[in-house]
Amino acid sequence: MSRFRQFVVPALCMLVALAILLGLGFWQIERLQWKEGLIARIGTRIHDVPVAVPPAAEWGAWSAAEDEYRPVRAEGRFLNDKTVYVTANAELRPKAGATLGYMVLTPLALADGGIVIVNRGFVPRELRDSLRLDAAANNDRATVTGLMRAPQEQGWFVPDDQPSRDAPGRGDWYTRDPVRIGASLGLDRVAPFLIDEELVEGGPPWPRGGLTVISFPNKHLEYALTWF
């Protein structure tokens, strides 16, 4: 009996471990196929002709997998006095390294009463206080063209957002989460996505749009080989 346990029990443990490792490996292969399909779909999607942004009544069905990076066009009124500056960095010139600054997020009030947070682009840190977004222009109509983006998830080492009580938009922001930002500004019916505005030719130099980084880590094959 002791000899049986000496050889059979370790063998059973090895078989269980082997089954687990193979299962994890094949799961990563499935994830690899899913990721490659997603990259292919988005690579095609970003070149589509911009369509009208979904109305507020359809926001409940919005899906990052199906709708993120889709080019859209939105018309409304910028609420410039509710602009939020989210800490970020951007590569303004190829191979020039990252520049520390802010993404300028402004609510856009649509005709149907919904609010879409628009990422109007990047401004370097030292130019933030000199940036002028006319609060009196809240009644002016604006047309925005750009890519729909999912909310940014807060990373492990990213500080918590700290809206200012007196002026929420002037607090310390680190995550581009439209619903959270809208709630801090006292806004209702905020879209579950943002619009990254494209670069406006002939427009002001800052904030600079068109800096959306389209990159998807794809290490599933590496992970699969590790498990195998």
N, C-alpha and C positions, 0 to 999 in steps of 0.2 A: 504493500500500500504506500509506503513512504517513497519507494522507487517510482511508483506511478505518479505521485504528486511531484516528484523531483523533475520529471520530464514533461508530463502532460500539462500541468498548470502553467509553466512558463510558455509552452507552445500555444496554449489558448490565449494567454495575455498578448503574445506576439501577433496572433491572428486578429485579435480585437484592435490592437494598435495599427496593424496594417490596413484593416478595413476603414478605420477612422482617417488615416493619412490619405488613402486612395480617394475616399469620399471628399475630403477637403480639396484634393488636387482636381478632381472632376468638377467640383463646384466652381473652382477658379477658372476652369476652361469655359464653363457656361457663362461666367461673368465676363470673360474675355470676349466671347461672341456678342454678348449684350453691349459691351462698351464699344466695340468696333462698329456695331450697327448704329449706336447712338451718335458716334462721331461722324459717320457717313451721312446720317440724316441731317444733323446740324450743319455739316459742311455744305450741304445743298440748300438748307433752309435759309441761311444768312444771306443768300443771293436772291431770294424771292423779292418780288415787287412789294413795297410796303402796303399793308392793308389797314383799314380803320381799326383802332384799338377796340377790343371787346367792350360792349356796354356793361355798366355795373350789374345789370341783371344776370349776366353770364359769368361773373367772376368766381362764383362758387364752383364752377366746373374747370377753372384754370388749372393746368397741369404743367409743371416744370419740364417733364419728359417730352410732352407734346408741343409746348408753346414757347419755352425759353429760347432766346436768340432769334425769334421770329421778328422780321422788320414790320413796324407798325407806324401809323401816323395818328396823332391826336391833336384836337383843337380845343382850346379853352382859355382860361385866364390864369396867368401865373400869380400865385400868392407870394410875392417876393418878400413881404415882411415876415414870412414864416419859413424862410430858408434855413436849412441845417447844414453845417459843415462837418463832414465825417473825415477823421484822420485817415490818410491813405498815402501811398507813394505811387509814382508813375514813371515810366521810361519815356521821356519826351523826345529823345533822339536815339536811334539805334546804337546799341553798345555804349551809350553814355552813362549807364548806371541809373539807379532809381533816384528820383527827386522826392523829398518829403514835402507833404502838403495836405490838401483836403479835396474831397469830392464835394461838389456843391449840389445839394439836393433841395429842389423847390417843389412844393405841391402845385399841381395843375388842376384847376376846377373845371370839370367837364359840364356840358350843357344838361346832362341828365342828373346832375347833382353828385356824381361820383368824384372822387379825388384820386389822381394818379401822381405818385412821387416821381419826379423827373431828375435823373442824374445829369446835370447840365455840363459836367466835365470837371476837370482838375484845375486847381490853382495852387501854385507854390506857397509854402508856408509864409515866406516873407512878404507876399503880395496879398494875403487875405484881407488885411485891414484897409488896403487901398481899393479893394474890389467894390464896385458900386452897382447894386441891383436896385433899381428905382422902385421903392415901395408904392409910389403914386401911380405906377403903371399897372396896378392890380386890375383895372377895368379894361386894359388893352387886350385884344384878342391875340392869341399866339398859336402857331402851328408847329408841332414838334414831330420830328421823324427820328426814329432810332430803333434799338433792339430791346425787346422785352427781356427782363432779367428776373430770376428768382431771388427771394430775400437772401441776404448774406448770412451765413451761420456764424455764430460767435465761436471763435477758436478757444482752445484750452488756455492759452496765454494772452488772450485779448481782454483788456480791462472792461468792466461794465460801463455802459453808457451812463452819463450823469447830466441829464437835462438841467438847465438853470431854471429855478422856480419863477424868476421874474421874466426871463426871456429864454424859453426852452431851446430855441434855435441856436443860442449862443453858448450852450453848455459844451460838455466834452463828449463827443460822439465817436464811436469806434466801429460800429456795425451798421451796414446799410440794410435795415429791416423796415420796410415801408409801414407796416401795421403798427409797430412799436413807435416809430417816429410820428405817425399820424395821431396816435393816442396821446402822446406827450404834447402835441400841438392843439389838442381839443378838436380834432377833425373826425367826422363820421364818414362812413362808406368809403374807406380807403382801399384801393386795389391791393391784392396780395402779391403784386409784382411791381417792379420799377421799369422805367424806360431809360436806357442809356442813350442820351441824345448823340446824334452823329455830329461830325465836325461841320460847322456852318461856314461855308466859304464866304469871305468878305466880312465876317462878323468880328466882334471884339476878340482880342487875343486870349482873354481869360473870362470865364473858365473855358478850358479847351476840351471840346467833346471829341468823339471818335476814338477814344483810347481803350475801348473794351478789349480785354485780353481773352481770346478764345483758345483755351488750352485745357486739355483733359488728361490728367495722369492716367497712364495705362500700364500698370505693372502686373496685370493678372497672369500673364504667361510666366513671368519671373516667380510669382507666388506659387503657381501650379507646379513648376519644376522643383521648387523648394519642398513642397509637400510630397511630391513623388519621390 
